[in-house]
């Protein structure tokens, strides 16, 4: 009945779906004739510039990397150009990228061929649009405009911010009670610039910690380096190092070239040992799981484990037990693992059991779903271990 009705209006179900995909929604009956003609002319490359879908044009697509997590998947960002401004409207997976596409398209494929090829990307990646255009995103340098804790802020031109950070001075003369407070700039703590002196003082300061009479060792250190003590934060505590260490470089997530640059610039060039980043629960658990899995039993103890990025081999697994891991939502990347897993689930080659309080997308595709109570994961695994031991289902 539905196909016959559509055909009477000159539009088959297939054409309806194609038109809907192109136009981004369902078609009203009054639009059927117009949409049918539009589809035919689109396939014949006869559309006017006004009728063409702007976001599908190769010149309105930017191929880049997602940084919503530290996996760094390839993405394509689609822009709408409004006069002299480009506005990002959609993020999809990059068909050139092996983290996303299986198999990925050749790198020499023309962007004018790839402009219609979109790959999947996880919800975190698609949320990049919200990150860019978040109304609360800090896009300018801000400086405290009142006393600490008052929540008063002011914006600064970028050049002025650089000048104040480097040169310091009476930066808070506008704040009552802080009119005469001098703030040290980077130039005031970037004092030890001779790598030979820095190396010698560092070695002798380290030796103090091993000395039996530390007080005597400090006096000997001060006598030996008398001409360079002005470089130190506190000559009576050489272990604090040079004033350069008062610079702390603290980052969010750095991988690859960015972390290498940070280490070389701040550690090697500026001379501070205080460079530190953060990790997350997902990465920390992955790191230490990999370390435990790679431990070797040597001389009556486990040792030699290495922290690295190990991933489950979804493509060749016969059985997967997923506990608290949202494989089809925003799981730890890359997304190509799901691309490899789905065909095996469909064909029955892989059995999937999902244990989670929430009926997530992975649970919807699983062979078995166990709605565990929140906070009982440890008891669940203890039960499994107990059963394996009692039934001797381990490899002796």
Secondary structure as UniProt FT lines:
FT   HELIX           2..8
FT   TURN            9..10
FT   HELIX           13..23
FT   HELIX           29..31
FT   HELIX           32..43
FT   TURN            44..45
FT   TURN            49..51
FT   HELIX           54..56
FT   HELIX           58..60
FT   STRAND          61..65
FT   TURN            70..71
FT   STRAND          74..82
FT   TURN            83..84
FT   STRAND          85..93
FT   TURN            95..96
FT   TURN            98..100
FT   TURN            107..108
FT   HELIX           111..114
FT   TURN            115..116
FT   HELIX           123..126
FT   HELIX           128..133
FT   TURN            135..136
FT   STRAND          141..144
FT   TURN            148..149
FT   STRAND          153..156
FT   HELIX           158..167
FT   TURN            171..174
FT   TURN            176..177
FT   TURN            179..180
FT   HELIX           186..189
FT   HELIX           195..208
FT   TURN            209..210
FT   HELIX           214..224
FT   HELIX           226..231
FT   TURN            235..236
FT   HELIX           238..240
FT   HELIX           243..246
FT   STRAND          249..250
FT   HELIX           257..262
FT   HELIX           263..270
FT   STRAND          275..276
FT   HELIX           281..293
FT   STRAND          296..298
FT   TURN            299..300
FT   STRAND          301..303
FT   HELIX           314..316
FT   STRAND          319..323
FT   TURN            327..330
FT   HELIX           336..347
FT   STRAND          351..355
FT   HELIX           361..364
FT   STRAND          368..370
FT   TURN            374..375
FT   HELIX           377..390
FT   TURN            391..392
//
